Amino acid sequence: MGFLSQVTVSTIGLGSKAILNSYCSSVTVNGLHNLFRALESEERHHGRGIVTMSNHISTLDDPVAWGVLPARFYRDSRMTRWTLGASDIMFTNPVFSTFFRLGQVIETFRGKGIFQPAIDTAIDKLNHGEWIHLFGEGKVNQESSNPESPTAAQLLRFKWGIGRIMMEAQKPPIIIPMWLTGFDKLMPEGRPFPYKFFPKPGAALSITFGEPVPTKDVQDALKSLVHDGRLPDAPQSSEGGLADSSRPREEEHSGAVAEQGWLGEPVSHAVEIRSRASGAVEDAELALEIARVRSAVTAVIQREVEALGRRVLGKDR
């Protein structure tokens, strides 16, 4: 971590602690030891990365949630997260761009699809044992944390890039589901100017870190979907979708990488490696099958986050 990045991350982290201590009526943290154990794992030195994944209920979820970390972590990039941030929100001018890059945010372009450099960078970070935090929904969804809502603990469909990041990691990342509550009260949506830019005092927050998702559970779930023929439909959008002339080639490369990684066996089975090797499968058909596998991986991870949400909100009965 460079000096300027260290200063930026430390300043943000200490500011987040100040918000937790001064604006909130209470802050409840559960399962933080799960994250600590992952961050201190010896496996990280051998290329096993960490993925935390949570619901997204306010514009302050990140970075304020990381105010629960010890201040000493802010001086070490290995102990602080990398995350993806929208170019049209966080990188709109040179000052913002510099600030967010120093704060370990990877610039992501909406509409550029899952084969853009941001996703490549996230995969590379994981392959070097770094920690990536992802908001799978890609947008704020405040209803998900309201226990009175009929959609409590139900998340918007996770973005397809989640599946690509997971599939192409060369070693199984340590996947830790998270669930946030109260941040929607700290930073409610829909307030008028200028109040929408300031935290609202008195919120009761909770931050829950679940147990790491066993690698075998993900592999078994994917195998079950493959063998039962229950893989979800693949995205067919024209923007970054299979209609893009470059997409089949990108998908084939993605599938070849995934076959060599930790999800190799179920991926290989799903895309019929023997048929492909003999040339019996057309490029477009192969691309579609790989896209369906990736959708299934994404759905498996989303299921784990939603399951934690139901437990936190008392909806698992």
Order of alpha helices (4+ residues) and beta strands (2+ residues): alpha-beta-alpha-beta-alpha-beta-alpha-alpha-beta-alpha-beta-alpha-beta-alpha-beta-alpha-alpha-alpha-alpha-alpha
